[in-house]
Every structure is written in structure tokens, then in C-alpha cells.
Amino acid sequence: MSSPLIVASTDATRQLVMLTVEGSLSDAEQVESLRLVLPVVPAGHSFILDLSETTELGQQAIQALRSVARDAAGLGVQMIIVCGDLVRRSELVLADIDSLVPVVEALEHALPLTRAAA
């Protein structure tokens, strides 16, 4: 099983931290690295998780993402998930992740939802 490539970037002007995940995200263990980011998101910053370049989202990974979204809410971190693929985005919505954090189609849809835009 290959590990996903995770690229992190920050934007101090927009006050956000963004992780882009490329490749397969198939199990819960692979999602754990995303959970580790939550405590280090600077106060007042939003956290955007871009899954548009994932090639697979396994059911275990989706449930772990739901847990990460729940943890973000508990820590007061505004999290937004971007997923350009309609099928994968539908899987996230069917897993009820959108009840915890916004799940949007494109980065352009996520930026207006960030704390800096509010």
C-alpha cells in the first residue's frame, strides 16, 4: 500500500493552513497525520484540507476524516474540506461529514468560508 503525499502550505494574509493530499487515502492510519496538524493551526487561522487529488477514499479513511472533523470542532479550529471529484465528495456527504465541517467543490468556494473572509 502506498502512502499519500501530503503537501502543507500557509497563507498569513488569508490566515489559513492548507493541506493537499495526493494519492490513495484508504485507511484510518493514513488519516492520523492529518489529526496531528490540528493542535498546531495558529489561533484565528482556518484549516483547509484539499482532497481533490486523492485517487481513492476508503471507508475507514472516511470515518477517520469524520473523527478529525469532530476533533477540529472540539479544538475550535475552523476546518473546510475541498473535494473536486463528485463521487468522493458525495461519499463525504453521505458519511455526514458536512454536518461537522463544510465540504465544498473547489478552493474558490472554501476561501469565502474562512475566518479571514468572515
N, C-alpha and C positions, 0 to 999 in steps of 0.2 A: 504494500500500500504506500503510495507516495504522499508526502506531506504537502499541504497547501503552501503557497508563497504568500506571505503577509507583508505588505508594504505600509509603513506608517508615515504620516505627514501631519504637520501642524500649520495652522494659519492664525497668527496672533491678531491680525486685523479683524478677521471674522470670528475670532475666539472659538476655534474648533480644533479637534483632533480627529483625523480620519484614518481608518484602516481599510485598505483594499485587499481583498482575499482573491487569489487566483488559483485555479486548480480545483481539485476534489476536496470537499469538506464532508466527509462521510460518517465520522463517528464523534462521540462526545469528547473523547480525549483531545481531538484536534481543536475543539472549540475552547478548551480550557485556557489556552494562551490569550484568547480574547477577553476572558474574565479578568486576567491579570492586569489588563490595561485600565480597568475602571477606577481603581484607587489612585492612579497617577494622573487622571484627567484633571487639569488645573481648575480651580474653582471658577465658576462662571463660564466655562467652556462647554460646548456641546461635543458629543461623540458621534461621528458618522461612521457606520460600518457599511462598506460598499461590497456587496456580494455579486455584482454584475458579471464579474469574470470567473465565477465559480462554474465548474463543469458538472458538478454533482452536489446535491444536498441530501445526505442520508437522513432517515427518520431519527436516528439517535442524535445527529448533529442539530436537527431542527428542534428537538426537545431541549438540548443543551443551550441553544440560542435563546429559547424561551426563558430558561433559567437565568442566562446572562442579562436579558432584558429586565427580568424581575429584580435582579441584583442592582442594575443601573438605577431603576426607580427607587429602590431602597436606599441607595447612596446619594440620591439627589442629582444624579448625572443624567442630563437630557441625552437620550440615545435615539438615533434615527437610522433605520436600515434602508439601504438603497439596493434594489434588485431589478435590473433591466429585463431579465427573462421572465416572461409572463407565467410560465409553468412553475418555476421556482418561487416567484412572488406569490402565486396562488397557494402553494404549499405552506408558505409562511403565514398567510392569512388564514388558511384552514386550520393551522395549528394555534390560532388565536393570538399570535404574537402581536398583531396590530392593536390588540386591546391594551397592551403594555407600552408599546413604542410605535411611532409612525413607521409604516412600511411603504416606501414610495418607489416610483419607476426610475427616476433619474436624479442625479446630483442637483440639477437645476430646481427640482421640486423639494429637495431637502434643505437647501440654503435658506429659503424664507422661513423655515420652521425653527431655525437655530435661535439660541438665546440672543445672539448679537443682532439678529434681524427683528427680534420682538420689541 
